[in-house]
Amino acid sequence: MRSEHLNQNEYDAIFSLAFNTGSVPKKIRQAIFQKNKDAIPELILGFAAANGQHQLGLERRRLAEANIWNESSYIAPNNFKPD
């Protein structure tokens, strides 16, 4: 993946996701290459399951990564309430 399409906080969010999932998911790579940056936070939030089960901890992590992407905020939201 070519990082010149991303600013620092976007790169950091994708790096965190890749580090924690093992790779950059195909849907996210496609959105980056198509320069569809508005879709990426929602795509990040879609990776909050393990073994087909939704995981609260993964949801929190994905929310933090989406927050890095959107807001350049490296502080995890502490007001997270699960649905």
C-alpha positions as CSV (number, residue, x, y, z in Angstrom):
1,M,0.0,0.0,0.0
2,R,1.3,3.4,-0.9
3,S,1.3,5.7,2.0
4,E,1.6,9.0,0.1
5,H,-2.2,8.9,-0.3
6,L,-2.6,9.2,3.4
7,N,-1.8,11.9,6.0
8,Q,-0.1,11.0,9.2
9,N,-3.2,10.3,11.3
10,E,-4.8,8.2,8.5
11,Y,-1.6,6.2,8.2
12,D,-1.5,5.7,11.9
13,A,-5.1,4.4,12.0
14,I,-4.5,2.0,9.2
15,F,-1.2,0.8,10.7
16,S,-2.9,0.1,14.0
17,L,-5.6,-1.9,12.3
18,A,-3.1,-3.8,10.2
19,F,-0.9,-4.5,13.3
20,N,-3.9,-5.8,15.2
21,T,-5.6,-7.8,12.4
22,G,-2.5,-9.0,10.6
23,S,-3.0,-7.1,7.4
24,V,-4.8,-4.2,5.8
25,P,-8.2,-5.6,4.9
26,K,-9.0,-5.7,1.2
27,K,-12.0,-3.4,1.4
28,I,-9.9,-0.7,3.1
29,R,-7.1,-1.1,0.6
30,Q,-9.6,-0.6,-2.2
31,A,-11.1,2.5,-0.6
32,I,-7.6,4.0,-0.2
33,F,-6.6,3.3,-3.8
34,Q,-10.0,4.7,-5.0
35,K,-9.4,7.7,-2.8
36,N,-12.7,7.1,-1.0
37,K,-11.5,8.3,2.4
38,D,-14.9,9.1,3.7
39,A,-15.8,5.4,3.6
40,I,-12.8,4.2,5.7
41,P,-14.0,5.0,9.3
42,E,-17.1,2.9,8.7
43,L,-15.1,0.1,7.2
44,I,-12.7,0.1,10.2
45,L,-15.7,-0.3,12.5
46,G,-16.7,-3.4,10.6
47,F,-13.7,-5.3,11.9
48,A,-15.0,-5.8,15.5
49,A,-15.6,-9.6,15.5
50,A,-13.4,-12.6,16.2
51,N,-14.4,-16.1,15.2
52,G,-17.7,-14.6,14.0
53,Q,-18.6,-13.2,17.4
54,H,-18.8,-9.4,18.0
55,Q,-16.3,-8.4,20.7
56,L,-16.7,-5.4,22.9
57,G,-12.9,-4.9,23.2
58,L,-12.4,-5.0,19.4
59,E,-15.3,-2.6,19.0
60,R,-13.5,-0.2,21.4
61,R,-10.2,-0.6,19.5
62,R,-11.9,0.0,16.1
63,L,-13.7,3.0,17.5
64,A,-10.3,4.4,18.7
65,E,-8.8,3.8,15.2
66,A,-11.7,5.4,13.5
67,N,-11.3,8.4,15.9
68,I,-7.6,8.6,14.9
69,W,-8.6,8.6,11.3
70,N,-11.4,11.2,11.7
71,E,-10.2,13.5,14.4
72,S,-6.4,13.0,14.7
73,S,-7.2,12.1,18.3
74,Y,-5.0,9.5,19.8
75,I,-7.0,9.4,23.0
76,A,-9.5,6.5,23.1
77,P,-13.0,7.7,23.9
78,N,-13.8,7.0,27.5
79,N,-17.5,7.5,27.1
80,F,-18.0,4.4,24.9
81,K,-21.3,2.7,25.5
82,P,-22.0,-0.6,23.7
83,D,-25.2,-0.9,21.8
